[in-house]
Amino acid sequence: MVVMEYELNLSTTEFLYFLDCPQKFRLYRILNPLPYKSNFMNSSRSVISYKMRGYKSKKDKGIKYHHFFETFHKKYSRIITNTTPPEEIQEDNVKLLYWVIQQEKYYEKKEDYYWYPFEREVRLMTEKQRGKIDCIELCEDKNGLRVIDYKSTPELNDHLTLLFYASLLNDYRLENTDEGKFDCEVLEVGCYYYEMGVKKIYNLTEVDRLAFERILKNTQEKISNNEFFLNKSSCWNCNVKTICKIEIGRN
Ligand code: SF4
């Protein structure tokens, strides 16, 4: 496999796949070619399109909740101080937990613009990375941004994923200064675990930032050198197992 310079651009999935098993990354990339920047940044998928592409019901549920979080502030800003949430929220525990956490945030914030997300479901592509950030908030009392990822429950790579998004947003800002879309850099990152109603926020430290840059650079160097070894300890959980078996058989 000849890897061109532009093909070193990584999505979050590709990055984590490579760390898990380089061969898995390689097969995934063959099946999902690198998109053009304009196509990637302007594409959006509806719930129905995910259904048509055969996504499992758990994923389907996650997409519906992402849509709920995306539209929440616009839909409920006028009634967020009500003591009783609307019926459609009371009927669903995930929505109810989100209502509670947003109501608390509403009462704690100093200005309304700290309650509203700065950006939602934003797709960014830089020279080295690409990805969709679920939510970008303004950090109160700091001149900075906070990247939020919505997840159902905690997973092993959550912190690494957040560092990936922080790097993506900070690089996008530096590569597109003429756009003026993001005035300040990422100072905080966090996950909102929607099945638990828990939000975990971390300061983005310089140590974290440099450590991530090193991991990303090493990964891209290995891809460039065609270092696609097989990590068999990850086979039990691999979604390209069948293709891998055919490939190994052929070689
Ligand atoms: S089946 Fe195993 S070796 Fe093959 S790509 Fe998947 S994780 Fe890697």
Residues whose N, C-alpha, C, O or C-beta is under 5 A from the ligand:
A	BS01	SF4	C21 Q23 K24 L230 N231 K232 S234 C235 C238 V240 K241 C244
